[in-house]
Amino acid sequence: MKKNFGREIGEWSEIKLKCIHSYLGAYSNILTRAGYKEYYFIDGFASTGFCKSKQTSKTIRGSATLALTVNPPFSNYFFIELDANKVKELEKLKTLFSRLKVEIFPGDCNIEIATVLQKIGDNTPFIALLDPQAGDLFWDTIQKISEKNKAELLINFPFGMAINRYMPLVEGKAIDSEMRDKLNKIFGTEDWGPIYYERKKGTITASQAREKYLDIYLIGLKKLGFRYYAVKNLKNSKNVHIYYLIFASRNRKGLEKMKDNFIEGEPERQTLFFKQDIINAVYNEFVGSQKITLDTILGKMLTGKNLYRVQDFKNALIHLEKVKKLIRINPRPRCRSFNETDLFKII
């Protein structure tokens, strides 16, 4: 099949696609082992299924193709795409993977998502990938998805590449009504406004503003019931922020698996301070606790913008025990690690 590329992508997008593919494979395997007969995949901005690497000019499989190569495969694939030419390429992709059940929905994801969701039962597991090229993902779409009990989300929050373009910082240039309306649709709230005016006055830096905008988004996800989330800050080769990849779930096990994928290639984890930071964080949060478990700690500290995964918390507990700041209540013979039910106190 002749491959028509949706777009050229940089190294950071290749990293993003690798994270997506890895998690989709883990998701499929977990649900299969759990006995689910059906679980679905939604790609809200599916493009053509193929990209071209800016670095090497090689063909890169896009999100739609990566999802179709997952084993075991999803029960059903729903691809939404606005561009008519890209839809034609998706039809070719569907033919190539004719053994799989693929449905293509031409149109705007923010509109077509309602039709797609009608095909999914309230308790059928699915993951929705929402990866717009610009600020074309509206909060109302996420809200509709959240009404399904077993939804999980992978969202590209393209602040650095798109959303900030609606926020002029030049003196004398203000946000017009069209820009304001679009930002309200993206965030689902007007809470971005005070942050924008702080940034325009120069009382906060660009990175501080970006984190505040992200926090608004994450707070919104939690209000919709997505209690567990992880964030990967994707940067270009000059270490400049491009966009955030956000995973959101109601299930902590999903978060644990995604964290394993998100940490790959993160330079912060290689610093001398990383190990000590998590040890201090756990100790300061739970010092004085007389009866706690690893499960308690993970429930409170695993979610968030941090780069910590389950093994990091286990390592922190091992260290605290070694320096006699942790005492096991129900010690197991020759056990040097911790499972989620081991009782201990931190002194």
C-alpha positions as YAML, in Angstrom:
chain: A
units: angstrom
residues:
- id: 1
  name: MET
  ca: [0.00, 0.00, 0.00]
- id: 2
  name: LYS
  ca: [1.35, 3.44, -0.93]
- id: 3
  name: LYS
  ca: [1.68, 5.48, 2.23]
- id: 4
  name: ASN
  ca: [0.46, 9.08, 2.25]
- id: 5
  name: PHE
  ca: [1.90, 10.78, 5.29]
- id: 6
  name: GLY
  ca: [-0.32, 12.84, 7.56]
- id: 7
  name: ARG
  ca: [2.56, 15.11, 8.52]
- id: 8
  name: GLU
  ca: [6.25, 15.22, 9.30]
- id: 9
  name: ILE
  ca: [6.99, 14.69, 12.97]
- id: 10
  name: GLY
  ca: [9.92, 15.53, 15.21]
- id: 11
  name: GLU
  ca: [11.77, 13.41, 17.72]
- id: 12
  name: TRP
  ca: [9.39, 14.43, 20.52]
- id: 13
  name: SER
  ca: [6.39, 13.12, 18.56]
- id: 14
  name: GLU
  ca: [8.19, 9.84, 17.97]
- id: 15
  name: ILE
  ca: [8.66, 9.53, 21.73]
- id: 16
  name: LYS
  ca: [4.96, 10.24, 22.23]
- id: 17
  name: LEU
  ca: [3.95, 7.55, 19.72]
- id: 18
  name: LYS
  ca: [6.26, 5.06, 21.41]
- id: 19
  name: CYS
  ca: [4.56, 5.76, 24.76]
- id: 20
  name: ILE
  ca: [1.13, 5.35, 23.18]
- id: 21
  name: HIS
  ca: [2.00, 2.06, 21.49]
- id: 22
  name: SER
  ca: [3.58, 0.61, 24.61]
- id: 23
  name: TYR
  ca: [0.62, 1.47, 26.79]
- id: 24
  name: LEU
  ca: [-1.98, 0.23, 24.29]
- id: 25
  name: GLY
  ca: [-0.23, -3.14, 24.22]
- id: 26
  name: ALA
  ca: [-0.16, -3.31, 28.01]
- id: 27
  name: TYR
  ca: [-3.82, -2.22, 28.20]
- id: 28
  name: SER
  ca: [-4.92, -4.92, 25.78]
- id: 29
  name: ASN
  ca: [-3.02, -7.65, 27.63]
- id: 30
  name: ILE
  ca: [-4.28, -6.58, 31.04]
- id: 31
  name: LEU
  ca: [-7.93, -6.57, 29.95]
- id: 32
  name: THR
  ca: [-7.57, -9.90, 28.16]
- id: 33
  name: ARG
  ca: [-6.11, -11.52, 31.29]
- id: 34
  name: ALA
  ca: [-8.89, -9.94, 33.35]
- id: 35
  name: GLY
  ca: [-11.43, -11.78, 31.22]
- id: 36
  name: TYR
  ca: [-12.95, -8.89, 29.27]
- id: 37
  name: LYS
  ca: [-14.40, -10.05, 25.98]
- id: 38
  name: GLU
  ca: [-14.68, -6.54, 24.55]
- id: 39
  name: TYR
  ca: [-12.59, -3.40, 24.87]
- id: 40
  name: TYR
  ca: [-12.37, -0.55, 22.38]
- id: 41
  name: PHE
  ca: [-10.01, 2.10, 21.03]
- id: 42
  name: ILE
  ca: [-11.01, 5.59, 19.93]
- id: 43
  name: ASP
  ca: [-8.63, 7.82, 17.96]
- id: 44
  name: GLY
  ca: [-10.28, 11.24, 17.90]
- id: 45
  name: PHE
  ca: [-7.78, 12.83, 15.49]
- id: 46
  name: ALA
  ca: [-6.67, 9.78, 13.54]
- id: 47
  name: SER
  ca: [-4.89, 11.40, 10.56]
- id: 48
  name: THR
  ca: [-3.72, 8.88, 7.89]
- id: 49
  name: GLY
  ca: [-2.04, 6.18, 9.96]
- id: 50
  name: PHE
  ca: [1.48, 7.09, 8.84]
- id: 51
  name: CYS
  ca: [3.93, 9.95, 9.44]
- id: 52
  name: LYS
  ca: [7.37, 10.89, 8.19]
- id: 53
  name: SER
  ca: [10.32, 11.44, 10.52]
- id: 54
  name: LYS
  ca: [11.95, 14.87, 10.22]
- id: 55
  name: GLN
  ca: [15.14, 13.38, 11.58]
- id: 56
  name: THR
  ca: [15.56, 10.40, 9.27]
- id: 57
  name: SER
  ca: [12.86, 10.81, 6.55]
- id: 58
  name: LYS
  ca: [11.76, 7.28, 7.40]
- id: 59
  name: THR
  ca: [8.16, 6.13, 7.50]
- id: 60
  name: ILE
  ca: [6.71, 6.24, 11.03]
- id: 61
  name: ARG
  ca: [3.55, 4.41, 11.96]
- id: 62
  name: GLY
  ca: [0.99, 6.85, 13.30]
- id: 63
  name: SER
  ca: [-1.39, 6.24, 16.17]
- id: 64
  name: ALA
  ca: [-4.08, 4.52, 14.09]
- id: 65
  name: THR
  ca: [-1.65, 2.00, 12.61]
- id: 66
  name: LEU
  ca: [0.06, 1.42, 15.95]
- id: 67
  name: ALA
  ca: [-3.28, 0.65, 17.56]
- id: 68
  name: LEU
  ca: [-4.15, -1.81, 14.78]
- id: 69
  name: THR
  ca: [-0.89, -3.72, 15.38]
- id: 70
  name: VAL
  ca: [-1.52, -4.23, 19.10]
- id: 71
  name: ASN
  ca: [-1.71, -7.88, 20.14]
- id: 72
  name: PRO
  ca: [-4.19, -9.00, 21.33]
- id: 73
  name: PRO
  ca: [-6.16, -6.59, 19.15]
- id: 74
  name: PHE
  ca: [-8.96, -4.36, 20.36]
- id: 75
  name: SER
  ca: [-12.50, -5.58, 19.79]
- id: 76
  name: ASN
  ca: [-13.36, -2.47, 17.82]
- id: 77
  name: TYR
  ca: [-11.52, 0.59, 16.51]
- id: 78
  name: PHE
  ca: [-13.21, 3.95, 16.05]
- id: 79
  name: PHE
  ca: [-11.25, 6.47, 13.96]
- id: 80
  name: ILE
  ca: [-12.47, 10.07, 13.69]
- id: 81
  name: GLU
  ca: [-10.88, 12.41, 11.12]
- id: 82
  name: LEU
  ca: [-11.96, 15.79, 9.80]
- id: 83
  name: ASP
  ca: [-9.80, 15.98, 6.66]
- id: 84
  name: ALA
  ca: [-11.46, 14.22, 3.70]
- id: 85
  name: ASN
  ca: [-8.14, 13.22, 2.10]
- id: 86
  name: LYS
  ca: [-6.94, 11.67, 5.35]
- id: 87
  name: VAL
  ca: [-10.22, 9.78, 5.64]
- id: 88
  name: LYS
  ca: [-9.47, 8.20, 2.25]
- id: 89
  name: GLU
  ca: [-6.11, 7.01, 3.60]
- id: 90
  name: LEU
  ca: [-7.82, 5.58, 6.66]
- id: 91
  name: GLU
  ca: [-10.15, 3.63, 4.38]
- id: 92
  name: LYS
  ca: [-7.06, 2.09, 2.75]
- id: 93
  name: LEU
  ca: [-5.71, 1.26, 6.19]
- id: 94
  name: LYS
  ca: [-9.01, -0.38, 7.10]
- id: 95
  name: THR
  ca: [-8.73, -2.56, 3.99]
- id: 96
  name: LEU
  ca: [-5.17, -3.51, 4.92]
- id: 97
  name: PHE
  ca: [-6.38, -4.66, 8.36]
- id: 98
  name: SER
  ca: [-9.60, -6.20, 7.08]
- id: 99
  name: ARG
  ca: [-9.57, -8.93, 9.74]
- id: 100
  name: LEU
  ca: [-10.17, -6.25, 12.42]
- id: 101
  name: LYS
  ca: [-13.36, -4.36, 13.12]
- id: 102
  name: VAL
  ca: [-12.70, -0.74, 12.14]
- id: 103
  name: GLU
  ca: [-15.23, 2.08, 11.88]
- id: 104
  name: ILE
  ca: [-14.30, 5.46, 10.41]
- id: 105
  name: PHE
  ca: [-16.20, 8.65, 11.21]
- id: 106
  name: PRO
  ca: [-15.49, 11.62, 8.91]
- id: 107
  name: GLY
  ca: [-15.90, 14.91, 10.72]
- id: 108
  name: ASP
  ca: [-15.01, 16.98, 13.77]
- id: 109
  name: CYS
  ca: [-14.12, 14.89, 16.82]
- id: 110
  name: ASN
  ca: [-16.02, 17.30, 19.08]
- id: 111
  name: ILE
  ca: [-19.19, 16.48, 17.13]
- id: 112
  name: GLU
  ca: [-18.67, 12.87, 16.04]
- id: 113
  name: ILE
  ca: [-17.68, 11.67, 19.53]
- id: 114
  name: ALA
  ca: [-21.36, 11.53, 20.54]
- id: 115
  name: THR
  ca: [-22.11, 9.04, 17.74]
- id: 116
  name: VAL
  ca: [-19.09, 6.92, 18.64]
- id: 117
  name: LEU
  ca: [-20.01, 6.81, 22.33]
- id: 118
  name: GLN
  ca: [-23.50, 5.54, 21.47]
- id: 119
  name: LYS
  ca: [-21.80, 2.37, 20.22]
- id: 120
  name: ILE
  ca: [-20.07, 1.73, 23.57]
- id: 121
  name: GLY
  ca: [-21.81, 0.31, 26.62]
- id: 122
  name: ASP
  ca: [-21.52, 2.23, 29.89]
- id: 123
  name: ASN
  ca: [-19.39, -0.54, 31.43]
- id: 124
  name: THR
  ca: [-17.33, -1.52, 28.39]
- id: 125
  name: PRO
  ca: [-13.64, -0.59, 28.81]
- id: 126
  name: PHE
  ca: [-12.12, 1.69, 26.21]
- id: 127
  name: ILE
  ca: [-9.31, 4.15, 25.80]
- id: 128
  name: ALA
  ca: [-9.68, 7.39, 23.86]
- id: 129
  name: LEU
  ca: [-6.63, 8.97, 22.28]
- id: 130
  name: LEU
  ca: [-7.20, 12.70, 21.77]
- id: 131
  name: ASP
  ca: [-4.19, 14.09, 19.92]
- id: 132
  name: PRO
  ca: [-5.14, 17.29, 18.07]
- id: 133
  name: GLN
  ca: [-2.59, 19.18, 16.01]
- id: 134
  name: ALA
  ca: [-3.83, 22.50, 17.42]
- id: 135
  name: GLY
  ca: [-6.29, 23.71, 20.05]
- id: 136
  name: ASP
  ca: [-9.11, 21.73, 18.46]
- id: 137
  name: LEU
  ca: [-10.06, 19.53, 21.41]
- id: 138
  name: PHE
  ca: [-12.93, 20.99, 23.43]
- id: 139
  name: TRP
  ca: [-13.68, 20.22, 27.05]
- id: 140
  name: ASP
  ca: [-17.22, 19.20, 26.21]
- id: 141
  name: THR
  ca: [-15.79, 16.21, 24.33]
- id: 142
  name: ILE
  ca: [-13.85, 15.04, 27.38]
- id: 143
  name: GLN
  ca: [-16.94, 15.52, 29.52]
- id: 144
  name: LYS
  ca: [-19.00, 13.30, 27.20]
- id: 145
  name: ILE
  ca: [-16.35, 10.57, 27.34]
- id: 146
  name: SER
  ca: [-16.26, 10.77, 31.15]
- id: 147
  name: GLU
  ca: [-19.90, 9.71, 31.31]
- id: 148
  name: LYS
  ca: [-18.78, 6.17, 30.43]
- id: 149
  name: ASN
  ca: [-17.73, 4.27, 33.55]
- id: 150
  name: LYS
  ca: [-14.66, 2.52, 32.16]
- id: 151
  name: ALA
  ca: [-13.18, 5.25, 29.99]
- id: 152
  name: GLU
  ca: [-9.47, 6.02, 29.99]
- id: 153
  name: LEU
  ca: [-7.88, 9.00, 28.27]
- id: 154
  name: LEU
  ca: [-4.62, 9.81, 26.53]
- id: 155
  name: ILE
  ca: [-4.65, 13.53, 25.78]
- id: 156
  name: ASN
  ca: [-2.15, 15.68, 23.96]
- id: 157
  name: PHE
  ca: [-2.41, 19.07, 25.70]
- id: 158
  name: PRO
  ca: [-0.59, 21.20, 23.09]
- id: 159
  name: PHE
  ca: [-0.03, 24.36, 25.08]
- id: 160
  name: GLY
  ca: [3.40, 25.15, 23.68]
- id: 161
  name: MET
  ca: [2.45, 24.37, 20.09]
- id: 162
  name: ALA
  ca: [-1.05, 25.81, 19.88]
- id: 163
  name: ILE
  ca: [-2.99, 27.06, 22.87]
- id: 164
  name: ASN
  ca: [-0.58, 29.84, 23.82]
- id: 165
  name: ARG
  ca: [-1.04, 31.32, 20.34]
- id: 166
  name: TYR
  ca: [-4.49, 32.46, 21.44]
- id: 167
  name: MET
  ca: [-2.90, 34.43, 24.30]
- id: 168
  name: PRO
  ca: [-1.11, 37.51, 22.90]
- id: 169
  name: LEU
  ca: [1.49, 39.03, 25.22]
- id: 170
  name: VAL
  ca: [2.36, 42.01, 23.03]
- id: 171
  name: GLU
  ca: [1.53, 45.32, 24.70]
- id: 172
  name: GLY
  ca: [-1.64, 46.82, 23.26]
- id: 173
  name: LYS
  ca: [-2.91, 43.55, 21.82]
- id: 174
  name: ALA
  ca: [-5.73, 41.88, 23.72]
- id: 175
  name: ILE
  ca: [-7.61, 38.61, 23.48]
- id: 176
  name: ASP
  ca: [-10.60, 39.11, 21.20]
- id: 177
  name: SER
  ca: [-14.01, 37.50, 21.77]
- id: 178
  name: GLU
  ca: [-13.29, 34.68, 19.33]
- id: 179
  name: MET
  ca: [-10.05, 33.76, 21.10]
- id: 180
  name: ARG
  ca: [-11.73, 33.99, 24.50]
- id: 181
  name: ASP
  ca: [-14.56, 31.72, 23.38]
- id: 182
  name: LYS
  ca: [-12.11, 29.14, 22.04]
- id: 183
  name: LEU
  ca: [-10.05, 29.14, 25.24]
- id: 184
  name: ASN
  ca: [-13.20, 28.69, 27.31]
- id: 185
  name: LYS
  ca: [-14.11, 25.69, 25.14]
- id: 186
  name: ILE
  ca: [-10.62, 24.18, 25.50]
- id: 187
  name: PHE
  ca: [-10.40, 24.56, 29.29]
- id: 188
  name: GLY
  ca: [-14.11, 24.19, 30.07]
- id: 189
  name: THR
  ca: [-13.78, 27.16, 32.41]
- id: 190
  name: GLU
  ca: [-12.73, 30.81, 32.47]
- id: 191
  name: ASP
  ca: [-10.12, 30.15, 35.17]
- id: 192
  name: TRP
  ca: [-7.33, 30.56, 32.61]
- id: 193
  name: GLY
  ca: [-8.05, 34.32, 32.53]
- id: 194
  name: PRO
  ca: [-6.30, 35.44, 35.75]
- id: 195
  name: ILE
  ca: [-3.22, 33.39, 34.82]
- id: 196
  name: TYR
  ca: [-3.07, 35.03, 31.41]
- id: 197
  name: TYR
  ca: [-3.23, 38.53, 32.92]
- id: 198
  name: GLU
  ca: [-0.53, 37.64, 35.45]
- id: 199
  name: ARG
  ca: [1.68, 36.47, 32.62]
- id: 200
  name: LYS
  ca: [0.97, 39.54, 30.51]
- id: 201
  name: LYS
  ca: [1.89, 41.82, 33.44]
- id: 202
  name: GLY
  ca: [5.11, 39.85, 33.89]
- id: 203
  name: THR
  ca: [4.43, 38.81, 37.48]
- id: 204
  name: ILE
  ca: [4.92, 35.13, 36.58]
- id: 205
  name: THR
  ca: [7.27, 33.45, 34.13]
- id: 206
  name: ALA
  ca: [6.28, 31.50, 31.02]
- id: 207
  name: SER
  ca: [7.01, 28.17, 32.72]
- id: 208
  name: GLN
  ca: [5.04, 29.16, 35.82]
- id: 209
  name: ALA
  ca: [2.06, 30.15, 33.68]
- id: 210
  name: ARG
  ca: [2.27, 26.91, 31.72]
- id: 211
  name: GLU
  ca: [2.16, 24.85, 34.93]
- id: 212
  name: LYS
  ca: [-0.84, 26.83, 36.16]
- id: 213
  name: TYR
  ca: [-2.71, 26.23, 32.91]
- id: 214
  name: LEU
  ca: [-1.92, 22.53, 33.18]
- id: 215
  name: ASP
  ca: [-3.19, 22.47, 36.76]
- id: 216
  name: ILE
  ca: [-6.55, 23.88, 35.62]
- id: 217
  name: TYR
  ca: [-6.82, 21.04, 33.12]
- id: 218
  name: LEU
  ca: [-5.88, 18.38, 35.67]
- id: 219
  name: ILE
  ca: [-8.31, 19.74, 38.26]
- id: 220
  name: GLY
  ca: [-11.03, 19.51, 35.63]
- id: 221
  name: LEU
  ca: [-10.16, 15.88, 34.89]
- id: 222
  name: LYS
  ca: [-10.35, 15.00, 38.58]
- id: 223
  name: LYS
  ca: [-13.76, 16.66, 38.85]
- id: 224
  name: LEU
  ca: [-14.93, 14.41, 36.00]
- id: 225
  name: GLY
  ca: [-13.91, 11.37, 38.04]
- id: 226
  name: PHE
  ca: [-10.45, 10.71, 36.58]
- id: 227
  name: ARG
  ca: [-8.78, 10.42, 39.95]
- id: 228
  name: TYR
  ca: [-5.51, 8.98, 38.68]
- id: 229
  name: TYR
  ca: [-3.37, 10.81, 36.16]
- id: 230
  name: ALA
  ca: [0.17, 11.10, 34.87]
- id: 231
  name: VAL
  ca: [1.84, 13.81, 32.81]
- id: 232
  name: LYS
  ca: [4.78, 13.56, 30.43]
- id: 233
  name: ASN
  ca: [6.37, 16.89, 29.55]
- id: 234
  name: LEU
  ca: [7.59, 16.42, 25.98]
- id: 235
  name: LYS
  ca: [10.41, 18.71, 24.86]
- id: 236
  name: ASN
  ca: [12.32, 19.21, 21.64]
- id: 237
  name: SER
  ca: [16.05, 18.65, 21.10]
- id: 238
  name: LYS
  ca: [16.74, 22.11, 22.59]
- id: 239
  name: ASN
  ca: [14.93, 21.10, 25.80]
- id: 240
  name: VAL
  ca: [12.07, 23.49, 25.03]
- id: 241
  name: HIS
  ca: [8.56, 22.45, 26.07]
- id: 242
  name: ILE
  ca: [6.34, 21.38, 23.16]
- id: 243
  name: TYR
  ca: [3.30, 19.77, 24.75]
- id: 244
  name: TYR
  ca: [2.08, 17.63, 27.61]
- id: 245
  name: LEU
  ca: [0.89, 14.06, 27.18]
- id: 246
  name: ILE
  ca: [-1.73, 13.38, 29.85]
- id: 247
  name: PHE
  ca: [-3.03, 9.99, 30.87]
- id: 248
  name: ALA
  ca: [-6.21, 9.93, 32.98]
- id: 249
  name: SER
  ca: [-7.99, 6.96, 34.50]
- id: 250
  name: ARG
  ca: [-10.32, 5.90, 37.29]
- id: 251
  name: ASN
  ca: [-8.14, 2.84, 37.84]
- id: 252
  name: ARG
  ca: [-4.83, 3.01, 39.67]
- id: 253
  name: LYS
  ca: [-3.49, -0.11, 37.95]
- id: 254
  name: GLY
  ca: [-3.79, 1.68, 34.64]
- id: 255
  name: LEU
  ca: [-1.82, 4.57, 36.09]
- id: 256
  name: GLU
  ca: [0.89, 2.23, 37.36]
- id: 257
  name: LYS
  ca: [1.41, 0.76, 33.90]
- id: 258
  name: MET
  ca: [1.38, 4.17, 32.21]
- id: 259
  name: LYS
  ca: [3.96, 5.53, 34.66]
- id: 260
  name: ASP
  ca: [6.30, 2.72, 33.58]
- id: 261
  name: ASN
  ca: [5.98, 4.01, 30.01]
- id: 262
  name: PHE
  ca: [6.16, 7.72, 30.83]
- id: 263
  name: ILE
  ca: [9.45, 7.58, 32.74]
- id: 264
  name: GLU
  ca: [11.48, 6.26, 29.81]
- id: 265
  name: GLY
  ca: [14.07, 8.77, 28.66]
- id: 266
  name: GLU
  ca: [13.36, 11.29, 31.43]
- id: 267
  name: PRO
  ca: [16.70, 12.92, 32.36]
- id: 268
  name: GLU
  ca: [15.42, 14.12, 35.74]
- id: 269
  name: ARG
  ca: [15.35, 10.54, 36.96]
- id: 270
  name: GLN
  ca: [19.09, 10.27, 36.45]
- id: 271
  name: THR
  ca: [19.99, 13.14, 38.79]
- id: 272
  name: LEU
  ca: [21.63, 12.61, 42.18]
- id: 273
  name: PHE
  ca: [18.64, 14.23, 43.89]
- id: 274
  name: PHE
  ca: [15.88, 12.08, 42.42]
- id: 275
  name: LYS
  ca: [16.21, 9.19, 44.87]
- id: 276
  name: GLN
  ca: [16.53, 11.48, 47.87]
- id: 277
  name: ASP
  ca: [13.59, 13.60, 46.78]
- id: 278
  name: ILE
  ca: [11.15, 10.69, 46.85]
- id: 279
  name: ILE
  ca: [12.53, 9.41, 50.16]
- id: 280
  name: ASN
  ca: [12.01, 12.86, 51.68]
- id: 281
  name: ALA
  ca: [8.55, 13.18, 50.13]
- id: 282
  name: VAL
  ca: [7.36, 9.86, 51.57]
- id: 283
  name: TYR
  ca: [8.90, 10.52, 54.97]
- id: 284
  name: ASN
  ca: [7.52, 14.05, 55.31]
- id: 285
  name: GLU
  ca: [4.05, 12.96, 54.24]
- id: 286
  name: PHE
  ca: [3.77, 9.94, 56.54]
- id: 287
  name: VAL
  ca: [6.11, 10.50, 59.49]
- id: 288
  name: GLY
  ca: [4.29, 9.60, 62.71]
- id: 289
  name: SER
  ca: [1.91, 7.18, 60.95]
- id: 290
  name: GLN
  ca: [1.49, 4.08, 63.11]
- id: 291
  name: LYS
  ca: [-0.14, 1.65, 60.69]
- id: 292
  name: ILE
  ca: [0.15, 2.20, 56.95]
- id: 293
  name: THR
  ca: [0.75, 0.18, 53.79]
- id: 294
  name: LEU
  ca: [2.35, 0.68, 50.42]
- id: 295
  name: ASP
  ca: [-1.18, 0.75, 49.05]
- id: 296
  name: THR
  ca: [-1.93, 3.79, 51.24]
- id: 297
  name: ILE
  ca: [1.15, 5.60, 49.97]
- id: 298
  name: LEU
  ca: [0.43, 4.82, 46.32]
- id: 299
  name: GLY
  ca: [-3.17, 5.93, 46.67]
- id: 300
  name: LYS
  ca: [-2.03, 9.33, 47.89]
- id: 301
  name: MET
  ca: [1.24, 9.94, 46.05]
- id: 302
  name: LEU
  ca: [1.39, 7.99, 42.78]
- id: 303
  name: THR
  ca: [-0.96, 10.26, 40.85]
- id: 304
  name: GLY
  ca: [0.26, 13.67, 39.75]
- id: 305
  name: LYS
  ca: [2.90, 15.42, 37.67]
- id: 306
  name: ASN
  ca: [5.76, 13.60, 39.40]
- id: 307
  name: LEU
  ca: [7.90, 10.99, 37.63]
- id: 308
  name: TYR
  ca: [7.62, 8.43, 40.43]
- id: 309
  name: ARG
  ca: [6.52, 4.87, 39.70]
- id: 310
  name: VAL
  ca: [5.65, 2.01, 42.06]
- id: 311
  name: GLN
  ca: [9.20, 0.64, 42.27]
- id: 312
  name: ASP
  ca: [10.50, 4.07, 43.29]
- id: 313
  name: PHE
  ca: [8.18, 4.07, 46.31]
- id: 314
  name: LYS
  ca: [9.29, 0.56, 47.24]
- id: 315
  name: ASN
  ca: [12.92, 1.66, 47.05]
- id: 316
  name: ALA
  ca: [12.14, 4.65, 49.27]
- id: 317
  name: LEU
  ca: [10.59, 2.36, 51.90]
- id: 318
  name: ILE
  ca: [13.59, 0.01, 51.75]
- id: 319
  name: HIS
  ca: [15.87, 2.97, 52.42]
- id: 320
  name: LEU
  ca: [13.75, 4.25, 55.31]
- id: 321
  name: GLU
  ca: [13.84, 0.78, 56.87]
- id: 322
  name: LYS
  ca: [17.60, 0.63, 56.44]
- id: 323
  name: VAL
  ca: [18.11, 3.92, 58.30]
- id: 324
  name: LYS
  ca: [15.63, 2.76, 60.99]
- id: 325
  name: LYS
  ca: [12.93, 5.31, 60.20]
- id: 326
  name: LEU
  ca: [10.50, 2.56, 59.22]
- id: 327
  name: ILE
  ca: [9.49, -0.45, 61.35]
- id: 328
  name: ARG
  ca: [7.50, -3.37, 59.98]
- id: 329
  name: ILE
  ca: [4.46, -4.43, 62.01]
- id: 330
  name: ASN
  ca: [4.08, -7.82, 60.32]
- id: 331
  name: PRO
  ca: [7.61, -8.68, 59.10]
- id: 332
  name: ARG
  ca: [7.96, -11.53, 56.62]
- id: 333
  name: PRO
  ca: [11.06, -13.80, 56.88]
- id: 334
  name: ARG
  ca: [13.92, -12.73, 54.58]
- id: 335
  name: CYS
  ca: [11.70, -10.15, 52.86]
- id: 336
  name: ARG
  ca: [13.59, -7.05, 51.78]
- id: 337
  name: SER
  ca: [10.93, -5.37, 49.66]
- id: 338
  name: PHE
  ca: [7.30, -4.38, 50.26]
- id: 339
  name: ASN
  ca: [4.02, -5.55, 48.87]
- id: 340
  name: GLU
  ca: [0.83, -3.51, 49.00]
- id: 341
  name: THR
  ca: [-0.46, -5.12, 52.21]
- id: 342
  name: ASP
  ca: [2.67, -5.08, 54.41]
- id: 343
  name: LEU
  ca: [1.97, -3.06, 57.55]
- id: 344
  name: PHE
  ca: [4.59, -0.67, 58.90]
- id: 345
  name: LYS
  ca: [5.03, 2.55, 60.81]
- id: 346
  name: ILE
  ca: [7.25, 5.52, 60.02]
- id: 347
  name: ILE
  ca: [8.97, 7.18, 62.96]
...
